[in-house]
Amino acid sequence: MVTSAFSRRELLKRLGLAGAAAVGLPELSRVLLFRREVFASQQRPSRAPVTPTLSATEMATLTAVCARIVPTDNNGPGATEARASLYIDRSLGGWLAPSREAYTEGLALIDDTARKKDGRPFVALASSDQDVVLTELEQTPFFALVRSHTIQGTFCDPAYGGNANFVGWDLIGYPGLRLAVTAEDQRMTSPPKPVRRSAYDYAMFSAMGVSDAH
């Protein structure tokens, strides 16, 4: 990354999880706290078929923006692989519906800013030039909104449409939900074995009632 504002390490520091990514053995209490905060801001996922909310142009711009907020780099995958933009698009048709207009205006602003600087849309710019555009808009309400939602989409339960293949959980060293903790796990002498399951794959959670309304 050219600008430190969007670096992976800075992002993890702000989340309080830099140590987890650096040493591979997370401070589980902090990881779990972060995960609870993510869940607290979300509704239960829909089981109904999902219809795209954003236009193709908006989705392309959003995907590019997410990719710069949590970038793919030598340390591993980022928002692109986690499909954070898919999470946002899906949520805009549900619990994030009140933010739909903000995304229409915000994504248009990003494209307009890019065109004024380079004569091309945001998606056509090199990564370093995209960072320049986002740095200029970093203090806007929309950047704060899309940054928050990108983080959610990268680290949420996969049932919500993001964190594809659990790449977000791998990034912060979160091993996944487990219903029992062994004595060996409690000793924390080695990283716990990842559990590749959504919370909603467990009957005790799905039985609580997953809404079919998107």
Phi and psi in degrees as GROMACS dihedral restraints (atoms count N, CA, C in turn):
[ dihedral_restraints ]
;  ai    aj    ak    al  type     phi  dphi    fc
    3     4     5     6     1   -84.2    20    10
    4     5     6     7     1   -39.1    20    10
    6     7     8     9     1  -105.7    20    10
    7     8     9    10     1   132.7    20    10
    9    10    11    12     1   -66.6    20    10
   10    11    12    13     1   -18.8    20    10
   12    13    14    15     1   -60.0    20    10
   13    14    15    16     1   -27.0    20    10
   15    16    17    18     1  -115.5    20    10
   16    17    18    19     1    16.2    20    10
   18    19    20    21     1   -73.0    20    10
   19    20    21    22     1   149.4    20    10
   21    22    23    24     1   -59.2    20    10
   22    23    24    25     1   -46.0    20    10
   24    25    26    27     1   -63.1    20    10
   25    26    27    28     1   -41.2    20    10
   27    28    29    30     1   -64.8    20    10
   28    29    30    31     1   -39.4    20    10
   30    31    32    33     1   -59.6    20    10
   31    32    33    34     1   -47.6    20    10
   33    34    35    36     1   -66.6    20    10
   34    35    36    37     1   -34.3    20    10
   36    37    38    39     1   -62.7    20    10
   37    38    39    40     1   -43.3    20    10
   39    40    41    42     1   -67.4    20    10
   40    41    42    43     1   -28.3    20    10
   42    43    44    45     1   -83.8    20    10
   43    44    45    46     1    -7.5    20    10
   45    46    47    48     1    78.0    20    10
   46    47    48    49     1    23.2    20    10
   48    49    50    51     1  -124.9    20    10
   49    50    51    52     1    14.8    20    10
   51    52    53    54     1   -59.7    20    10
   52    53    54    55     1   -40.2    20    10
   54    55    56    57     1   -62.8    20    10
   55    56    57    58     1   -35.6    20    10
   57    58    59    60     1   -63.3    20    10
   58    59    60    61     1   -43.2    20    10
   60    61    62    63     1   -72.6    20    10
   61    62    63    64     1   -31.7    20    10
   63    64    65    66     1   -76.3    20    10
   64    65    66    67     1   -40.3    20    10
   66    67    68    69     1  -105.4    20    10
   67    68    69    70     1    -9.9    20    10
   69    70    71    72     1    84.1    20    10
   70    71    72    73     1   -16.0    20    10
   72    73    74    75     1  -113.4    20    10
   73    74    75    76     1    99.2    20    10
   75    76    77    78     1   -70.9    20    10
   76    77    78    79     1   155.9    20    10
   78    79    80    81     1   -79.7    20    10
   79    80    81    82     1    96.7    20    10
   81    82    83    84     1   -58.4    20    10
   82    83    84    85     1   -35.0    20    10
   84    85    86    87     1   -62.0    20    10
   85    86    87    88     1   -37.7    20    10
   87    88    89    90     1   -73.0    20    10
   88    89    90    91     1   -39.2    20    10
   90    91    92    93     1   -62.2    20    10
   91    92    93    94     1   -46.1    20    10
   93    94    95    96     1   -66.2    20    10
   94    95    96    97     1   -36.4    20    10
   96    97    98    99     1   -62.1    20    10
   97    98    99   100     1   -45.3    20    10
   99   100   101   102     1   -60.5    20    10
  100   101   102   103     1   -43.0    20    10
  102   103   104   105     1   -63.8    20    10
  103   104   105   106     1   -39.3    20    10
  105   106   107   108     1   -64.1    20    10
  106   107   108   109     1   -37.0    20    10
  108   109   110   111     1   -64.7    20    10
  109   110   111   112     1   -38.9    20    10
  111   112   113   114     1   -62.8    20    10
  112   113   114   115     1   -48.4    20    10
  114   115   116   117     1   -62.6    20    10
  115   116   117   118     1   -35.5    20    10
  117   118   119   120     1   -64.9    20    10
  118   119   120   121     1   -24.6    20    10
  120   121   122   123     1   -93.6    20    10
  121   122   123   124     1     3.2    20    10
  123   124   125   126     1  -122.2    20    10
  124   125   126   127     1   153.2    20    10
  126   127   128   129     1   -89.7    20    10
  127   128   129   130     1   170.0    20    10
  129   130   131   132     1   -66.2    20    10
  130   131   132   133     1   147.1    20    10
  132   133   134   135     1   -70.7    20    10
  133   134   135   136     1   152.8    20    10
  135   136   137   138     1   -84.5    20    10
  136   137   138   139     1   146.1    20    10
  138   139   140   141     1   -97.3    20    10
  139   140   141   142     1    -3.0    20    10
  141   142   143   144     1   -79.6    20    10
  142   143   144   145     1   156.5    20    10
  144   145   146   147     1   -57.0    20    10
  145   146   147   148     1   142.9    20    10
  147   148   149   150     1  -100.9    20    10
  148   149   150   151     1   128.3    20    10
  150   151   152   153     1  -100.6    20    10
  151   152   153   154     1   130.5    20    10
  153   154   155   156     1   -54.9    20    10
  154   155   156   157     1   141.4    20    10
  156   157   158   159     1   -99.3    20    10
  157   158   159   160     1   -45.8    20    10
  159   160   161   162     1   -81.4    20    10
  160   161   162   163     1   155.2    20    10
  162   163   164   165     1   -71.4    20    10
  163   164   165   166     1   166.3    20    10
  165   166   167   168     1   -59.8    20    10
  166   167   168   169     1   -40.5    20    10
  168   169   170   171     1   -67.1    20    10
  169   170   171   172     1   -44.0    20    10
  171   172   173   174     1   -62.7    20    10
  172   173   174   175     1   -41.6    20    10
  174   175   176   177     1   -65.2    20    10
  175   176   177   178     1   -39.4    20    10
  177   178   179   180     1   -63.4    20    10
  178   179   180   181     1   -43.1    20    10
  180   181   182   183     1   -65.4    20    10
  181   182   183   184     1   -44.8    20    10
  183   184   185   186     1   -61.2    20    10
  184   185   186   187     1   -43.2    20    10
  186   187   188   189     1   -60.3    20    10
  187   188   189   190     1   -41.1    20    10
  189   190   191   192     1   -67.0    20    10
  190   191   192   193     1   -38.6    20    10
  192   193   194   195     1   -65.0    20    10
  193   194   195   196     1   -47.3    20    10
  195   196   197   198     1   -57.9    20    10
  196   197   198   199     1   -38.0    20    10
  198   199   200   201     1   -64.7    20    10
  199   200   201   202     1   -26.3    20    10
  201   202   203   204     1   -88.8    20    10
  202   203   204   205     1   -23.7    20    10
  204   205   206   207     1   -75.6    20    10
  205   206   207   208     1   -45.9    20    10
  207   208   209   210     1  -123.4    20    10
  208   209   210   211     1    86.1    20    10
  210   211   212   213     1   -76.6    20    10
  211   212   213   214     1   153.0    20    10
  213   214   215   216     1   -80.7    20    10
  214   215   216   217     1   129.9    20    10
  216   217   218   219     1  -147.5    20    10
  217   218   219   220     1  -166.2    20    10
  219   220   221   222     1   -64.6    20    10
  220   221   222   223     1   -17.9    20    10
  222   223   224   225     1   -84.0    20    10
  223   224   225   226     1   -13.5    20    10
  225   226   227   228     1   144.0    20    10
  226   227   228   229     1  -170.7    20    10
  228   229   230   231     1   -73.5    20    10
  229   230   231   232     1   166.5    20    10
  231   232   233   234     1  -135.3    20    10
  232   233   234   235     1  -146.8    20    10
  234   235   236   237     1   -63.7    20    10
  235   236   237   238     1   -30.6    20    10
  237   238   239   240     1   -62.4    20    10
  238   239   240   241     1   -50.8    20    10
  240   241   242   243     1   -68.4    20    10
  241   242   243   244     1   -31.0    20    10
  243   244   245   246     1   -76.2    20    10
  244   245   246   247     1   -12.3    20    10
  246   247   248   249     1    60.6    20    10
  247   248   249   250     1    44.7    20    10
  249   250   251   252     1   -61.1    20    10
  250   251   252   253     1   -35.8    20    10
  252   253   254   255     1   -65.9    20    10
  253   254   255   256     1   -32.3    20    10
  255   256   257   258     1   -66.2    20    10
  256   257   258   259     1   -40.8    20    10
  258   259   260   261     1   -58.9    20    10
  259   260   261   262     1   -44.9    20    10
  261   262   263   264     1   -65.4    20    10
  262   263   264   265     1   -46.2    20    10
  264   265   266   267     1   -59.6    20    10
  265   266   267   268     1   -45.5    20    10
  267   268   269   270     1   -62.1    20    10
  268   269   270   271     1   -43.2    20    10
  270   271   272   273     1   -69.6    20    10
  271   272   273   274     1   -29.8    20    10
  273   274   275   276     1   -65.7    20    10
  274   275   276   277     1   -18.4    20    10
  276   277   278   279     1   -91.0    20    10
  277   278   279   280     1     2.3    20    10
  279   280   281   282     1  -136.7    20    10
  280   281   282   283     1  -111.9    20    10
  282   283   284   285     1   -68.4    20    10
  283   284   285   286     1   -20.6    20    10
  285   286   287   288     1   -95.7    20    10
  286   287   288   289     1    11.4    20    10
  288   289   290   291     1   -51.8    20    10
  289   290   291   292     1   -37.3    20    10
  291   292   293   294     1   -62.1    20    10
  292   293   294   295     1   -15.8    20    10
  294   295   296   297     1   -94.9    20    10
  295   296   297   298     1     2.6    20    10
  297   298   299   300     1   -59.6    20    10
  298   299   300   301     1   -45.3    20    10
  300   301   302   303     1   -64.3    20    10
  301   302   303   304     1   -38.0    20    10
  303   304   305   306     1   -61.6    20    10
  304   305   306   307     1   -36.6    20    10
  306   307   308   309     1   -71.2    20    10
  307   308   309   310     1   -39.0    20    10
  309   310   311   312     1   -58.1    20    10
  310   311   312   313     1   -48.6    20    10
  312   313   314   315     1   -72.7    20    10
  313   314   315   316     1   -40.3    20    10
  315   316   317   318     1   -68.6    20    10
  316   317   318   319     1   -43.5    20    10
  318   319   320   321     1   -67.2    20    10
  319   320   321   322     1   -35.2    20    10
  321   322   323   324     1   -65.6    20    10
  322   323   324   325     1   -39.3    20    10
  324   325   326   327     1   -62.2    20    10
  325   326   327   328     1   -41.8    20    10
  327   328   329   330     1   -62.4    20    10
  328   329   330   331     1   -44.1    20    10
  330   331   332   333     1   -65.8    20    10
  331   332   333   334     1   -42.0    20    10
  333   334   335   336     1   -62.8    20    10
  334   335   336   337     1   -41.2    20    10
  336   337   338   339     1   -63.6    20    10
  337   338   339   340     1   -42.0    20    10
  339   340   341   342     1   -63.5    20    10
  340   341   342   343     1   -43.7    20    10
  342   343   344   345     1   -65.5    20    10
  343   344   345   346     1   -36.7    20    10
  345   346   347   348     1   -67.1    20    10
  346   347   348   349     1   -31.4    20    10
  348   349   350   351     1   -83.9    20    10
  349   350   351   352     1   -36.8    20    10
  351   352   353   354     1  -131.1    20    10
  352   353   354   355     1   -11.8    20    10
  354   355   356   357     1    82.0    20    10
  355   356   357   358     1     5.7    20    10
  357   358   359   360     1  -129.7    20    10
  358   359   360   361     1   157.5    20    10
  360   361   362   363     1   -68.0    20    10
  361   362   363   364     1   163.6    20    10
  363   364   365   366     1   -55.1    20    10
  364   365   366   367     1   -42.3    20    10
  366   367   368   369     1   -66.2    20    10
  367   368   369   370     1   -21.3    20    10
  369   370   371   372     1   -86.9    20    10
  370   371   372   373     1    -8.0    20    10
  372   373   374   375     1   -82.2    20    10
  373   374   375   376     1   154.7    20    10
  375   376   377   378     1   -67.3    20    10
  376   377   378   379     1   157.6    20    10
  378   379   380   381     1   -54.9    20    10
  379   380   381   382     1   -42.2    20    10
  381   382   383   384     1   -64.4    20    10
  382   383   384   385     1   -36.4    20    10
  384   385   386   387     1   -73.9    20    10
  385   386   387   388     1   -33.3    20    10
  387   388   389   390     1   -62.3    20    10
  388   389   390   391     1   -38.8    20    10
  390   391   392   393     1   -63.5    20    10
  391   392   393   394     1   -36.6    20    10
  393   394   395   396     1   -62.6    20    10
  394   395   396   397     1   -43.9    20    10
  396   397   398   399     1   -62.7    20    10
  397   398   399   400     1   -47.5    20    10
  399   400   401   402     1   -67.7    20    10
  400   401   402   403     1   -33.1    20    10
  402   403   404   405     1   -63.3    20    10
  403   404   405   406     1   -39.6    20    10
  405   406   407   408     1   -63.8    20    10
  406   407   408   409     1   -31.4    20    10
  408   409   410   411     1  -101.9    20    10
  409   410   411   412     1     8.0    20    10
  411   412   413   414     1   -61.1    20    10
  412   413   414   415     1   -29.3    20    10
  414   415   416   417     1   -91.6    20    10
  415   416   417   418     1     4.2    20    10
  417   418   419   420     1   -81.3    20    10
  418   419   420   421     1   152.9    20    10
  420   421   422   423     1   -58.2    20    10
  421   422   423   424     1   -35.7    20    10
  423   424   425   426     1   -67.4    20    10
  424   425   426   427     1   -38.5    20    10
  426   427   428   429     1   -62.4    20    10
  427   428   429   430     1   -41.3    20    10
  429   430   431   432     1   -61.3    20    10
  430   431   432   433     1   -38.7    20    10
  432   433   434   435     1   -66.5    20    10
  433   434   435   436     1   -51.0    20    10
  435   436   437   438     1   -70.0    20    10
  436   437   438   439     1   -31.0    20    10
  438   439   440   441     1   -64.1    20    10
  439   440   441   442     1   -46.0    20    10
  441   442   443   444     1   -61.0    20    10
  442   443   444   445     1   -44.6    20    10
  444   445   446   447     1   -70.6    20    10
  445   446   447   448     1   -31.5    20    10
  447   448   449   450     1   -65.6    20    10
  448   449   450   451     1   -41.8    20    10
  450   451   452   453     1   -62.5    20    10
  451   452   453   454     1   -44.1    20    10
  453   454   455   456     1   -59.4    20    10
  454   455   456   457     1   -46.7    20    10
  456   457   458   459     1   -67.0    20    10
  457   458   459   460     1   -26.0    20    10
  459   460   461   462     1   -79.4    20    10
  460   461   462   463     1   -34.7    20    10
  462   463   464   465     1  -113.2    20    10
  463   464   465   466     1     1.0    20    10
  465   466   467   468     1   -71.9    20    10
  466   467   468   469     1   172.1    20    10
  468   469   470   471     1   -62.2    20    10
  469   470   471   472     1   134.1    20    10
  471   472   473   474     1   -56.5    20    10
  472   473   474   475     1   -20.8    20    10
  474   475   476   477     1   -61.1    20    10
  475   476   477   478     1   -20.2    20    10
  477   478   479   480     1   -86.7    20    10
  478   479   480   481     1    -1.4    20    10
  480   481   482   483     1   106.1    20    10
  481   482   483   484     1   -11.8    20    10
  483   484   485   486     1  -110.9    20    10
  484   485   486   487     1  -165.2    20    10
  486   487   488   489     1    49.3    20    10
  487   488   489   490     1    44.7    20    10
  489   490   491   492     1   -58.7    20    10
  490   491   492   493     1   136.6    20    10
  492   493   494   495     1    56.6    20    10
  493   494   495   496     1    20.8    20    10
  495   496   497   498     1    63.2    20    10
  496   497   498   499     1    25.6    20    10
  498   499   500   501     1   -66.1    20    10
  499   500   501   502     1   -32.2    20    10
  501   502   503   504     1   -67.2    20    10
  502   503   504   505     1   -42.0    20    10
  504   505   506   507     1   -64.8    20    10
  505   506   507   508     1   -38.2    20    10
  507   508   509   510     1   -62.8    20    10
  508   509   510   511     1   -38.6    20    10
  510   511   512   513     1   -60.6    20    10
  511   512   513   514     1   -40.4    20    10
  513   514   515   516     1   -97.9    20    10
  514   515   516   517     1     1.0    20    10
  516   517   518   519     1    78.4    20    10
  517   518   519   520     1    17.3    20    10
  519   520   521   522     1   -79.1    20    10
  520   521   522   523     1   124.3    20    10
  522   523   524   525     1   -81.3    20    10
  523   524   525   526     1    -7.4    20    10
  525   526   527   528     1   101.8    20    10
  526   527   528   529     1   165.5    20    10
  528   529   530   531     1   -69.2    20    10
  529   530   531   532     1   133.1    20    10
  531   532   533   534     1  -133.6    20    10
  532   533   534   535     1   139.3    20    10
  534   535   536   537     1   -89.1    20    10
  535   536   537   538     1   -10.7    20    10
  537   538   539   540     1  -142.6    20    10
  538   539   540   541     1   146.0    20    10
  540   541   542   543     1  -122.5    20    10
  541   542   543   544     1   122.3    20    10
  543   544   545   546     1   -79.3    20    10
  544   545   546   547     1   167.4    20    10
  546   547   548   549     1   -61.4    20    10
  547   548   549   550     1   -36.8    20    10
  549   550   551   552     1   -65.5    20    10
  550   551   552   553     1   -40.6    20    10
  552   553   554   555     1   -60.0    20    10
  553   554   555   556     1   -41.7    20    10
  555   556   557   558     1   -68.0    20    10
  556   557   558   559     1   -27.8    20    10
  558   559   560   561     1   -70.5    20    10
  559   560   561   562     1   -25.7    20    10
  561   562   563   564     1    54.5    20    10
  562   563   564   565     1    40.6    20    10
  564   565   566   567     1   -83.1    20    10
  565   566   567   568     1   -13.4    20    10
  567   568   569   570     1  -152.4    20    10
  568   569   570   571     1   158.2    20    10
  570   571   572   573     1   -59.3    20    10
  571   572   573   574     1   136.1    20    10
  573   574   575   576     1   -65.8    20    10
  574   575   576   577     1   148.8    20    10
  576   577   578   579     1   -67.5    20    10
  577   578   579   580     1   128.6    20    10
  579   580   581   582     1   -62.4    20    10
  580   581   582   583     1   143.1    20    10
  582   583   584   585     1  -108.2    20    10
  583   584   585   586     1   111.0    20    10
  585   586   587   588     1   -88.7    20    10
  586   587   588   589     1    67.0    20    10
  588   589   590   591     1  -143.1    20    10
  589   590   591   592     1   140.2    20    10
  591   592   593   594     1   -73.0    20    10
  592   593   594   595     1   153.6    20    10
  594   595   596   597     1   -58.9    20    10
  595   596   597   598     1   -31.2    20    10
  597   598   599   600     1   -81.3    20    10
  598   599   600   601     1     1.0    20    10
  600   601   602   603     1   -82.2    20    10
  601   602   603   604     1   -11.3    20    10
  603   604   605   606     1   -94.4    20    10
  604   605   606   607     1   131.3    20    10
  606   607   608   609     1   -59.0    20    10
  607   608   609   610     1   -34.8    20    10
  609   610   611   612     1   -65.5    20    10
  610   611   612   613     1   -23.7    20    10
  612   613   614   615     1   -94.7    20    10
  613   614   615   616     1   -43.1    20    10
  615   616   617   618     1   -65.5    20    10
  616   617   618   619     1   -30.1    20    10
  618   619   620   621     1   -69.7    20    10
  619   620   621   622     1   -17.1    20    10
  621   622   623   624     1   -72.0    20    10
  622   623   624   625     1   -13.1    20    10
  624   625   626   627     1   108.5    20    10
  625   626   627   628     1    96.2    20    10
  627   628   629   630     1   -93.0    20    10
  628   629   630   631     1   123.5    20    10
  630   631   632   633     1   -66.3    20    10
  631   632   633   634     1   139.5    20    10
  633   634   635   636     1   -91.4    20    10
  634   635   636   637     1    -3.7    20    10
  636   637   638   639     1   -87.6    20    10
  637   638   639   640     1   125.4    20    10
